[in-house]
Amino acid sequence: MNRAFNRKKEKSWMHTPEALAKHYIAYNAKFLGNTEVEAPKGTEVVKDAVRKLKFQRHIKKSEGQKTPKVELQISIYGVKILDPKTKDVQHNCQLHRISFCADDKTDKRIFTFICKDSESNKHLCYVFDSEKCAEEITLTIGQAFDLAYKKFLESGGKDVETRKQIGSLQKRIQELETENSELKQQLQDLEQQLMMAHVPATGSVSVQAQSTDVFDMVPFSPGTVLVPTQASNGCPVPPTALPPNIVAVMSEGKDLFGAEPFDPFTCGSADFPPDIQSKLDEMQEGFKMGLTLEGAVFSPDPLDGRC
């Protein structure tokens, strides 16, 4: 491997200074991944990282996974790794955090650089596969370093500090935007819960429990107001009006057929034909004799006309 920063000074750069200072140079490559390394620089360090990531990529390829393609945007501010279709930034490696860059002379498709992660402060080695542009990409990163160093000398070091502050502010803005989105979502969820708690369910009707008799039936009287109930299809059933003659009969204390209502709890002595009355008397006598033989305590006779 050859370190890009040690190129001979007489070798001309490939791009104009304005292209890297005001814009960026874009390349397409395959991204083998990144892995943590123990040192910020060194040829052997990079070789070990390349072997490790190649082995991992070989396993993934045997499982049917393809090596992802990325777009590299190189400028004096750093190297951005983006999705080539969506342009989403996957990694943003600031130039002052890149400590080593090299291309592999044994495998001309491979190039790498080591960058210190801004969050974990660990040194990560990024490995790429470019069939035709590996050396050119390495030279472009070296040119970006050369231009950034000249700009650093011209500004007396103020430019680097300013970029660091801008980077920190941008990171903080992203964190606040994410936190703001989460709080908005929580607020919307709470508002929905409150609305569901105050709005009654559709079709629900408050029903007041009515008193029933011993047969679990609602007592009826001629003056009772009939209240329509809810049908199975949700439509109310119209009330049924009784004919005037039935209402008049029921107001006299008779049932729908004009007969006196029978109440087993208030019945008095009944008049039966002689043959039926004699049969009842025999049954009554037999019942009393059965009670005497059993030695039972006397209790009211259920056939003596009283309940």
KOLVEX-422579 format. One record per atom (N, C-alpha, C): residue in one letter; y, z, x. Coordinates in steps of 0.02 Angstrom, whole numbers, padded with zeros to 5 digits, always signed. Example, Ala and Ser with C-alpha at 12.3 -4.5 7.8 and 13.67 -1.06 7.14 Angstrom:
BEGIN
A-00284+00390+00660
A-00225+00390+00615
A-00165+00390+00660
S-00112+00354+00642
S-00053+00357+00684
S+00002+00394+00645
This chain:
BEGIN
M-00059+00000+00042
M+00000+00000+00000
M+00062+00000+00044
N+00116-00025+00016
N+00177-00030+00055
N+00234+00001+00016
R+00272+00043+00048
R+00326+00078+00015
R+00386+00031+00008
A+00411+00025-00052
A+00464-00024-00065
A+00529-00004-00032
F+00539+00062-00022
F+00603+00084+00005
F+00610+00070+00080
N+00557+00050+00113
N+00559+00037+00184
N+00559-00038+00199
R+00579-00078+00150
R+00584-00149+00162
R+00637-00163+00215
K+00629-00217+00251
K+00678-00234+00302
K+00745-00251+00269
K+00799-00228+00299
K+00864-00237+00268
K+00886-00310+00267
E+00859-00350+00315
E+00880-00420+00316
E+00849-00459+00258
K+00799-00431+00224
K+00768-00466+00167
K+00816-00465+00109
S+00832-00523+00082
S+00881-00528+00028
S+00851-00502-00037
W+00895-00471-00078
W+00873-00447-00143
W+00866-00505-00192
M+00828-00494-00245
M+00811-00548-00291
M+00862-00556-00348
H+00900-00503-00363
H+00944-00504-00421
H+01016-00489-00400
T+01063-00508-00441
T+01133-00493-00428
T+01146-00419-00443
P+01193-00388-00409
P+01208-00317-00422
P+01230-00305-00494
E+01266-00354-00524
E+01289-00345-00593
E+01231-00341-00643
A+01177-00377-00628
A+01119-00378-00674
A+01087-00309-00679
L+01086-00273-00623
L+01055-00206-00624
L+01105-00151-00639
A+01169-00163-00626
A+01220-00111-00637
A+01245-00111-00710
K+01253-00170-00739
K+01281-00174-00807
K+01228-00189-00859
H+01171-00215-00837
H+01118-00233-00884
H+01052-00205-00857
Y+00998-00243-00865
Y+00933-00223-00839
Y+00891-00286-00828
I+00839-00279-00788
I+00791-00332-00776
I+00726-00312-00811
A+00699-00357-00852
A+00640-00341-00892
A+00579-00377-00864
Y+00523-00341-00865
Y+00458-00368-00844
Y+00406-00345-00895
N+00353-00385-00900
N+00295-00366-00942
N+00236-00350-00896
A+00200-00298-00913
A+00143-00277-00873
A+00094-00238-00917
K+00035-00225-00890
K-00014-00182-00923
K-00008-00112-00894
F-00010-00063-00939
F+00001+00007-00919
F-00066+00042-00916
L-00088+00059-00855
L-00151+00095-00846
L-00144+00169-00864
G-00082+00195-00862
G-00070+00264-00880
G-00036+00302-00825
N-00030+00368-00834
N-00001+00410-00782
N-00045+00472-00772
T-00040+00501-00713
T-00080+00560-00697
T-00040+00604-00650
E-00053+00668-00653
E-00017+00716-00610
E-00043+00711-00538
V+00004+00714-00491
V-00013+00712-00419
V+00015+00775-00386
E-00013+00792-00329
E+00007+00854-00296
E+00071+00848-00256
A+00086+00787-00230
A+00144+00777-00187
A+00190+00725-00218
P+00256+00728-00202
P+00303+00679-00230
P+00299+00611-00197
K+00263+00603-00142
K+00259+00539-00108
K+00197+00538-00063
G+00181+00478-00039
G+00124+00471+00006
G+00077+00416-00017
T+00054+00376+00031
T+00009+00320+00015
T-00058+00345-00011
E-00085+00396+00021
E-00150+00422+00000
E-00146+00454-00070
V-00089+00486-00083
V-00079+00516-00149
V-00082+00462-00203
V-00049+00406-00189
V-00048+00352-00238
V-00117+00319-00244
K-00151+00311-00189
K-00218+00281-00191
K-00266+00321-00235
D-00264+00387-00228
D-00307+00430-00269
D-00291+00423-00343
A-00226+00420-00359
A-00206+00412-00429
A-00228+00345-00457
V-00223+00292-00417
V-00245+00226-00440
V-00320+00225-00453
R-00360+00254-00408
R-00432+00256-00418
R-00450+00294-00481
K-00416+00350-00492
K-00430+00392-00551
K-00415+00354-00615
L-00357+00323-00618
L-00337+00288-00680
L-00377+00224-00691
K-00397+00191-00637
K-00440+00132-00645
K-00507+00152-00675
F-00535+00208-00651
F-00599+00232-00677
F-00593+00249-00752
Q-00538+00284-00770
Q-00528+00302-00841
Q-00520+00239-00883
R-00484+00189-00856
R-00474+00128-00894
R-00540+00089-00901
H-00583+00092-00851
H-00648+00059-00855
H-00691+00090-00911
I-00689+00155-00917
I-00726+00189-00971
I-00699+00169-01039
K-00633+00168-01046
K-00603+00150-01110
K-00618+00077-01127
K-00620+00034-01076
K-00635-00036-01088
K-00706-00045-01112
S-00753-00005-01085
S-00823-00008-01107
S-00830+00015-01179
E-00783+00057-01202
E-00783+00080-01271
E-00747+00032-01318
G-00722-00023-01290
G-00689-00073-01333
G-00614-00068-01336
Q-00584-00022-01297
Q-00511-00014-01297
Q-00479-00060-01246
K-00428-00095-01266
K-00392-00140-01221
K-00337-00102-01184
T-00320-00127-01125
T-00264-00098-01087
T-00199-00115-01121
P-00159-00065-01141
P-00097-00080-01177
P-00046-00117-01135
K-00010-00162-01166
K+00045-00198-01133
K+00111-00162-01145
V+00154-00163-01095
V+00219-00130-01101
V+00273-00175-01072
E+00334-00158-01087
E+00392-00192-01058
E+00429-00143-01014
L+00445-00164-00953
L+00482-00122-00906
L+00554-00147-00903
Q+00601-00102-00912
Q+00673-00117-00905
Q+00700-00078-00846
I+00718-00114-00794
I+00739-00084-00730
I+00814-00092-00722
S+00849-00037-00707
S+00920-00038-00693
S+00936+00016-00642
I+01000+00024-00626
I+01019+00076-00578
I+01014+00145-00608
Y+01000+00149-00672
Y+00993+00214-00706
Y+00921+00236-00711
G+00873+00190-00702
G+00804+00211-00705
G+00758+00155-00729
V+00697+00175-00745
V+00645+00129-00769
V+00623+00152-00839
K+00633+00109-00887
K+00611+00125-00956
K+00546+00087-00970
I+00499+00122-01002
I+00436+00092-01022
I+00436+00088-01098
L+00434+00027-01125
L+00440+00017-01197
L+00380-00020-01225
D+00372-00014-01291
D+00325-00055-01327
D+00355-00125-01333
P+00320-00178-01311
P+00350-00245-01310
P+00367-00272-01379
K+00334-00247-01432
K+00346-00273-01499
K+00399-00233-01536
T+00390-00167-01538
T+00436-00125-01576
T+00497-00102-01536
K+00493-00109-01469
K+00546-00087-01423
K+00556-00011-01424
D+00505+00025-01446
D+00508+00098-01444
D+00499+00121-01371
V+00541+00168-01349
V+00537+00193-01281
V+00480+00244-01276
Q+00431+00229-01234
Q+00374+00274-01224
Q+00389+00324-01168
H+00421+00301-01114
H+00439+00344-01058
H+00507+00320-01031
N+00548+00368-01013
N+00613+00352-00983
N+00617+00389-00916
C+00604+00353-00862
C+00603+00383-00795
C+00670+00370-00761
Q+00711+00422-00756
Q+00776+00415-00724
Q+00768+00403-00650
L+00813+00362-00623
L+00804+00339-00554
L+00806+00397-00504
H+00849+00446-00515
H+00854+00501-00466
H+00792+00546-00466
R+00747+00536-00516
R+00685+00575-00518
R+00626+00536-00488
I+00635+00472-00475
I+00582+00432-00444
I+00585+00443-00368
S+00529+00465-00340
S+00527+00483-00269
S+00486+00434-00227
F+00447+00392-00257
F+00404+00347-00218
F+00385+00287-00261
C+00384+00228-00230
C+00366+00166-00265
C+00328+00121-00216
A+00274+00090-00238
A+00234+00050-00192
A+00192+00000-00231
D+00174-00056-00197
D+00127-00104-00224
D+00065-00104-00180
D+00009-00122-00209
D-00055-00118-00174
D-00070-00185-00140
K-00077-00183-00073
K-00091-00244-00036
K-00163-00266-00043
T-00208-00220-00059
T-00278-00238-00069
T-00290-00267-00139
D-00249-00246-00187
D-00253-00273-00255
D-00182-00290-00276
K-00164-00354-00268
K-00095-00375-00276
K-00070-00369-00348
R-00112-00352-00395
R-00090-00344-00464
R-00064-00274-00478
I-00079-00225-00435
I-00064-00155-00448
I+00000-00134-00413
F+00043-00098-00450
F+00102-00066-00421
F+00111+00002-00455
T+00141+00049-00419
T+00148+00117-00444
T+00216+00146-00425
F+00234+00200-00458
F+00289+00242-00435
F+00276+00314-00457
I+00304+00361-00421
I+00297+00433-00436
I+00364+00458-00462
C+00362+00493-00518
C+00422+00519-00550
C+00411+00592-00569
K+00462+00633-00560
K+00460+00703-00578
K+00478+00711-00652
D+00432+00740-00691
D+00443+00747-00763
D+00500+00797-00776
S+00544+00779-00823
S+00603+00820-00836
S+00587+00885-00873
E+00530+00887-00910
E+00513+00946-00948
E+00466+00993-00910
S+00413+00965-00881
S+00364+01008-00847
S+00378+01015-00773
N+00423+00973-00746
N+00438+00973-00674
N+00377+00956-00631
K+00328+00923-00661
K+00270+00900-00623
K+00280+00829-00600
H+00249+00812-00544
H+00253+00744-00518
H+00198+00701-00549
L+00218+00647-00581
L+00172+00603-00615
L+00173+00535-00582
C+00115+00507-00572
C+00108+00440-00543
C+00094+00390-00599
Y+00137+00340-00607
Y+00130+00288-00657
Y+00099+00227-00624
V+00047+00199-00655
V+00011+00142-00626
V+00013+00084-00675
F+00029+00023-00648
F+00036-00037-00689
F-00005-00093-00658
D-00022-00141-00702
D-00060-00200-00682
D-00020-00261-00702
S+00003-00300-00652
S+00040-00362-00665
S+00009-00417-00622
E-00015-00469-00654
E-00053-00519-00617
E-00010-00557-00567
K+00054-00568-00583
K+00095-00610-00540
K+00158-00575-00514
C+00178-00520-00544
C+00244-00491-00528
C+00242-00422-00497
A+00186-00399-00473
A+00181-00331-00446
A+00229-00320-00389
E+00229-00365-00340
E+00274-00357-00282
E+00347-00366-00303
E+00360-00413-00348
E+00429-00424-00370
E+00456-00364-00407
I+00416-00331-00448
I+00439-00272-00484
I+00454-00216-00435
T+00412-00209-00384
T+00424-00157-00334
T+00490-00171-00297
L+00504-00233-00279
L+00566-00251-00246
L+00627-00238-00291
T+00619-00251-00356
T+00674-00240-00403
T+00691-00166-00408
I+00640-00123-00410
I+00653-00051-00411
I+00687-00030-00346
G+00666-00059-00289
G+00698-00044-00225
G+00771-00065-00225
Q+00786-00124-00254
Q+00856-00146-00258
Q+00897-00100-00302
A+00868-00075-00356
A+00904-00029-00400
A+00920+00035-00362
F+00874+00059-00320
F+00888+00118-00278
F+00946+00104-00230
D+00945+00046-00199
D+00998+00030-00150
D+01066+00029-00183
L+01071-00002-00242
L+01135-00006-00278
L+01156+00063-00302
A+01109+00103-00327
A+01126+00171-00351
A+01151+00214-00294
Y+01121+00206-00234
Y+01143+00246-00177
Y+01213+00227-00156
K+01228+00163-00157
K+01296+00141-00139
K+01347+00168-00190
K+01328+00166-00253
K+01374+00192-00304
K+01383+00267-00297
F+01330+00301-00276
F+01335+00373-00265
F+01384+00388-00208
L+01382+00349-00154
L+01428+00360-00098
L+01500+00345-00118
E+01509+00295-00160
E+01577+00276-00181
E+01608+00329-00227
S+01567+00360-00268
S+01593+00410-00316
S+01592+00480-00288
G+01567+00489-00227
G+01564+00556-00199
G+01513+00601-00234
G+01464+00574-00264
G+01412+00613-00297
G+01427+00632-00369
K+01487+00615-00393
K+01506+00635-00461
K+01468+00595-00513
D+01452+00533-00496
D+01419+00489-00545
D+01350+00515-00563
V+01313+00540-00514
V+01246+00566-00527
V+01248+00628-00571
E+01295+00672-00557
E+01301+00732-00598
E+01321+00715-00670
T+01365+00666-00676
T+01385+00645-00743
T+01326+00617-00782
R+01284+00578-00749
R+01225+00550-00783
R+01177+00605-00803
K+01170+00656-00760
K+01127+00712-00777
K+01152+00748-00839
Q+01217+00759-00842
Q+01246+00794-00900
Q+01238+00752-00963
I+01248+00686-00956
I+01240+00642-01014
I+01167+00642-01038
G+01121+00641-00990
G+01050+00643-01008
G+01031+00707-01044
S+01058+00763-01020
S+01044+00828-01053
S+01073+00830-01123
L+01133+00803-01131
L+01165+00803-01197
L+01126+00758-01245
Q+01104+00700-01221
Q+01066+00656-01264
Q+01000+00688-01286
K+00968+00723-01241
K+00907+00758-01258
K+00919+00812-01310
R+00974+00849-01302
R+00991+00902-01349
R+01007+00873-01418
I+01041+00816-01419
I+01058+00783-01482
I+00994+00762-01519
Q+00945+00736-01481
Q+00881+00717-01512
Q+00846+00778-01542
E+00847+00833-01506
E+00814+00894-01532
E+00849+00918-01595
L+00915+00917-01597
L+00952+00939-01656
L+00940+00893-01715
E+00936+00828-01703
E+00922+00781-01758
E+00853+00793-01787
T+00805+00805-01744
T+00737+00819-01768
T+00736+00884-01809
E+00770+00935-01784
E+00772+00999-01820
E+00808+00991-01887
N+00861+00950-01888
N+00898+00939-01950
N+00855+00903-02002
S+00815+00855-01979
S+00771+00819-02026
S+00718+00866-02055
E+00691+00910-02014
E+00641+00958-02039
E+00672+01005-02090
L+00733+01029-02078
L+00765+01074-02125
L+00781+01039-02191
K+00801+00976-02188
K+00815+00938-02249
K+00751+00931-02291
Q+00695+00917-02257
Q+00632+00910-02293
Q+00611+00976-02326
Q+00621+01031-02291
Q+00605+01097-02320
Q+00649+01111-02381
L+00713+01092-02377
L+00759+01104-02433
L+00738+01062-02493
Q+00718+01000-02483
Q+00695+00958-02538
Q+00632+00987-02571
D+00587+01012-02530
D+00526+01042-02557
D+00542+01103-02600
L+00589+01145-02578
L+00608+01204-02617
L+00641+01185-02682
E+00683+01133-02682
E+00716+01111-02743
E+00664+01085-02794
Q+00614+01049-02770
Q+00562+01024-02815
Q+00522+01082-02845
Q+00507+01132-02804
Q+00470+01190-02830
Q+00510+01227-02883
L+00576+01234-02873
L+00618+01268-02923
L+00621+01228-02988
M+00626+01162-02983
M+00628+01120-03043
M+00563+01125-03082
M+00507+01125-03047
M+00443+01130-03081
M+00433+01198-03113
A+00463+01250-03084
A+00455+01317-03111
A+00495+01326-03176
H+00553+01291-03183
H+00596+01301-03242
H+00580+01252-03298
V+00550+01195-03284
V+00536+01145-03335
V+00467+01159-03364
P+00461+01170-03432
P+00394+01182-03462
P+00353+01118-03462
A+00289+01126-03466
A+00244+01069-03466
A+00254+01027-03528
T+00247+00960-03523
T+00258+00914-03578
T+00206+00925-03633
G+00232+00930-03697
G+00187+00938-03753
G+00166+01009-03767
S+00191+01057-03727
S+00172+01127-03738
S+00210+01155-03797
V+00177+01193-03841
V+00208+01222-03900
V+00195+01297-03900
S+00248+01335-03910
S+00239+01407-03912
S+00211+01427-03980
V+00154+01458-03981
V+00118+01476-04042
V+00117+01552-04048
Q+00138+01577-04107
Q+00138+01649-04119
Q+00071+01668-04152
A+00038+01716-04124
A-00026+01738-04150
A-00019+01767-04220
Q-00063+01747-04265
Q-00062+01771-04334
Q-00118+01822-04345
S-00106+01869-04390
S-00156+01920-04405
S-00211+01888-04448
T-00273+01909-04437
T-00330+01882-04474
T-00367+01938-04508
D-00411+01920-04557
D-00450+01970-04592
D-00516+01983-04555
V-00563+02019-04587
V-00625+02036-04554
V-00669+01975-04541
F-00656+01920-04578
F-00693+01859-04567
F-00658+01812-04519
D-00608+01837-04483
D-00570+01799-04433
D-00535+01740-04466
M-00511+01752-04529
M-00474+01700-04564
M-00404+01725-04579
V-00357+01678-04580
V-00288+01696-04594
V-00280+01707-04669
P-00255+01765-04689
P-00245+01778-04761
P-00195+01730-04791
F-00210+01709-04854
F-00167+01660-04887
F-00138+01690-04951
S-00076+01673-04964
S-00043+01693-05026
S-00004+01633-05051
P+00012+01631-05117
P+00047+01572-05145
P+00115+01563-05112
G+00145+01616-05089
G+00212+01609-05060
G+00212+01593-04987
T+00153+01583-04956
T+00150+01570-04884
T+00177+01500-04870
V+00220+01496-04819
V+00247+01431-04799
V+00199+01398-04752
L+00178+01337-04768
L+00131+01301-04726
L+00168+01270-04667
V+00145+01284-04607
V+00176+01258-04546
V+00131+01204-04518
P+00158+01144-04506
P+00116+01090-04478
P+00094+01107-04408
T+00033+01089-04392
T+00006+01100-04325
T+00007+01035-04285
Q-00006+01041-04221
Q-00006+00983-04176
Q-00072+00947-04180
A-00071+00882-04191
A-00132+00843-04194
A-00156+00827-04124
S-00217+00800-04118
S-00245+00786-04052
S-00206+00731-04016
N-00173+00685-04054
N-00134+00633-04022
N-00062+00654-04008
G-00044+00718-04021
G+00022+00742-04005
G+00071+00737-04062
C+00052+00705-04119
C+00098+00697-04175
C+00087+00754-04225
P+00141+00780-04254
P+00133+00835-04303
P+00103+00811-04368
V+00062+00854-04398
V+00030+00838-04462
V+00077+00858-04519
P+00091+00813-04567
P+00137+00830-04621
P+00107+00884-04666
P+00148+00931-04691
P+00122+00985-04733
P+00097+00958-04800
T+00045+00991-04827
T+00015+00970-04891
T+00043+01015-04948
A+00072+00984-04998
A+00102+01021-05054
A+00049+01031-05109
L+00043+01093-05137
L-00005+01108-05190
L+00024+01088-05258
P-00019+01064-05303
P+00006+01047-05371
P+00034+01109-05406
P+00082+01099-05453
P+00114+01156-05487
P+00065+01198-05528
N+00014+01166-05560
N-00032+01204-05602
N-00076+01251-05560
I-00095+01229-05498
I-00135+01272-05455
I-00093+01331-05431
V-00030+01317-05414
V+00014+01371-05392
V+00022+01423-05447
A+00028+01400-05512
A+00036+01446-05568
A-00026+01489-05577
V-00086+01458-05570
V-00149+01496-05577
V-00155+01549-05522
M-00138+01529-05461
M-00146+01575-05404
M-00095+01631-05408
S-00038+01618-05439
S+00012+01671-05446
S-00011+01724-05496
E-00060+01708-05540
E-00087+01756-05587
E-00144+01797-05557
G-00160+01785-05494
G-00212+01825-05461
G-00280+01793-05467
K-00285+01729-05486
K-00349+01695-05493
K-00357+01645-05437
D-00421+01623-05428
D-00434+01574-05375
D-00420+01504-05400
L-00438+01453-05360
L-00423+01383-05378
L-00460+01361-05440
F-00515+01395-05459
F-00554+01375-05518
F-00536+01417-05580
G-00486+01460-05576
G-00464+01500-05633
G-00504+01563-05643
A-00546+01582-05595
A-00587+01642-05602
A-00556+01700-05564
E-00576+01760-05585
E-00552+01819-05551
E-00581+01820-05480
P-00541+01834-05432
P-00568+01836-05363
P-00617+01894-05354
F-00669+01882-05315
F-00719+01933-05302
F-00707+01964-05234
D-00703+02030-05233
D-00693+02067-05171
D-00749+02118-05165
P-00796+02110-05118
P-00853+02156-05114
P-00834+02227-05097
F-00773+02239-05074
F-00752+02306-05054
F-00718+02344-05111
T-00698+02308-05163
T-00664+02342-05219
T-00700+02330-05286
C-00761+02305-05285
C-00796+02288-05347
C-00816+02351-05386
G-00817+02344-05452
G-00837+02400-05495
G-00906+02387-05523
S-00923+02423-05577
S-00989+02413-05608
S-00992+02345-05640
A-01047+02312-05634
A-01055+02245-05660
A-01101+02247-05722
D-01092+02197-05767
D-01133+02190-05827
D-01182+02133-05815
F-01248+02150-05821
F-01300+02100-05810
F-01342+02095-05873
P-01378+02039-05883
P-01426+02033-05939
P-01479+02086-05933
P-01512+02106-05991
P-01562+02161-05991
P-01618+02150-05942
D-01646+02091-05938
D-01703+02081-05893
D-01683+02089-05820
I-01622+02064-05803
I-01599+02071-05733
I-01582+02143-05719
Q-01552+02177-05770
Q-01532+02247-05761
Q-01594+02291-05750
S-01649+02277-05787
S-01709+02318-05778
S-01740+02307-05710
K-01738+02244-05687
K-01764+02230-05619
K-01725+02266-05566
L-01659+02268-05576
L-01616+02302-05528
L-01630+02377-05529
D-01642+02405-05588
D-01656+02476-05593
D-01721+02494-05557
E-01772+02452-05564
E-01834+02464-05529
E-01824+02464-05453
M-01785+02414-05431
M-01772+02410-05358
M-01733+02471-05335
Q-01689+02495-05377
Q-01648+02552-05359
Q-01691+02615-05353
E-01739+02624-05402
E-01782+02682-05400
E-01827+02680-05338
G-01854+02619-05323
G-01897+02613-05264
G-01860+02629-05200
F-01798+02609-05197
F-01758+02621-05137
F-01747+02696-05128
K-01733+02733-05185
K-01721+02805-05180
K-01785+02841-05159
M-01843+02820-05185
M-01906+02852-05167
M-01921+02841-05092
G-01903+02781-05067
G-01914+02768-04996
G-01872+02813-04953
L-01811+02828-04975
L-01768+02873-04937
L-01796+02943-04937
T-01825+02965-04995
T-01851+03033-04999
T-01912+03041-04954
L-01957+02990-04954
L-02017+02995-04914
L-02001+02996-04839
E-01951+02961-04819
E-01933+02959-04748
E-01895+03020-04727
G-01874+03062-04776
G-01836+03122-04759
G-01766+03106-04738
A-01740+03048-04761
A-01673+03027-04740
A-01621+03066-04778
V-01563+03070-04749
V-01507+03103-04781
V-01479+03056-04833
F-01459+03083-04891
F-01434+03043-04946
F-01372+03005-04924
S-01371+02942-04943
S-01312+02900-04930
S-01297+02861-04993
P-01238+02836-05001
P-01220+02798-05061
P-01265+02740-05072
D-01286+02730-05134
D-01330+02677-05152
D-01292+02612-05152
P-01316+02562-05116
P-01278+02498-05116
P-01284+02460-05181
L-01329+02480-05229
L-01335+02443-05292
L-01309+02481-05352
D-01271+02536-05339
D-01247+02575-05397
D-01180+02551-05422
G-01157+02491-05398
G-01093+02466-05422
G-01036+02485-05378
R-01048+02525-05324
R-00992+02544-05280
R-01010+02521-05210
C-00957+02504-05170
C-00968+02480-05102
C-00948+02534-05054
